[in-house]
Amino acid sequence: MARIDGRNNNEHRLINFETEYIMHPKGSALAVCGNTKVICSATVEEKVPPFLAGKGKGWLTAEYSMLPASTNSRNQRDIGKLKQNSRSVEIQRLIGRSLRAAVDFEMLGERTITIDCDVIQADGGTRTTSINGGYVALFIACEKLVKEGLLPKNPVVKQITAISAGIVAREAMVDLCYEEDSRADVDFNIVMDMEGKFVELQGTGENNTFSFDELNDILNLGKAACSDIMAIQNKVLNIG
């Protein structure tokens, strides 16, 4: 099957992170994956949720939204519906869980880091792009805390990346654009750390069942793509 943009099934789209994209948060990045673009920011507050008060540990949470012009038809703002979109809630929980796996919260101390992910253009993979860009913004924010003398060392102790993968027209492929995702028989989101361990797997047979062999194909494609993305993150962050 020929892919829409001519990629091989094992190739992810062009990925880039433009750091310090906005001036006010402690860390920020414009995360780009093909035509998908997400502004990711990391804001640090000197407080924790009530359930962590006095325990000497920090916390990380995330929020996610799609701007009205991010899709081909106007996406209504949540405030216009007087409630948060359930899809946005599910995605921001995924982002939060994924990036909490990166942090040693005792090292962070009683601080809260909020990762905001705002999709300005969507073409599939918005949640995985948010995780990838969110990690970059998180790392930058924590590096600044070290430079400012607020922390002895960076509490980001694990690198986190994510990618989508699935089966389209009976072929396993990685990093689905919207058109591929919309007709996928099987759809996965894969989150991994730098040791090749899984942080989270989200997978479903959207329009069909899948075999163990097909699952292995999907996971192998995802693992290779995550390794590539880690190298891109490290280059942007001047690590290694």
Summary of the structure (lengths in Angstrom):
residues: 240
radius of gyration: 17.9
end to end distance: 37.5
largest distance: 57.0
contacts: 803
relative contact order: 0.18
helix: 34%
strand: 29%
